[in-house]
Amino acid sequence: MRLPLLPLVALSTVLALAGCGSGKTVTATNESVSDVAKKVSEAGLKFNPGRWESTMKFVKLEMEGMPPEAKEMMSKILGKDRTFATCLSKEEAEKPDAKFFGQADARCKYDNFAMGGGKIDAKMTCKAEQGAQTMTMQGNYTAESYQMTMSINGAGPQGKAMSMQMEVSSKHNGACTGKEEG
């Protein structure tokens, strides 16, 4: 099954922060992903480079008109952990671009974005041919780890209603090994 428009792995990386002072906060309303990335960079919020090991678990997946065989396949992945590792280079960590924040195309914008004091709360909307999708993210982060819940609601394949929720946790684990997924 093809995942929705929003690239989940890149979004799960957004919290790989290091050295975030409790006084540093970024907020945005109705802004592009590029503008939010620029604000984070200008605020001096630095990302911890290296290997990040993550676990993602789908806790809800509903899609209007889903065929029985697809429902059966989905039931097998619900509640199961998927682990992966990503590599964040020093350059990406020091100056994250819009792609790092999840969606580098103009069809997406943050309705609201707040990050600081170890918490993130964001809502992003993306428009596509089949309709709009809204993603919310809430979670906590430290310099070495994060936990986040993400929900996506809106139009799925053929414009049918879909809703999914996943939990992501990640921890920094030293230098990149060259065997990471991104």
Secondary structure, 3 states (H helix, E strand, C coil): CCCCCCCHHHHHHHHCEECCCCCCEEEEEEEEHHHHHHHHHHCCCEECCEEEEEEEEEEEEEECCCCHHHHHHHHHHCCCEEEEEEEECHHHHHCCCHHHHCCCCCCEEEEEEEEECCEEEEEEEEEECCEEEEEEEEEEECCCEEEEEEEEEEECHHHCEEEEEEEEEEEECCCCCCCCCC
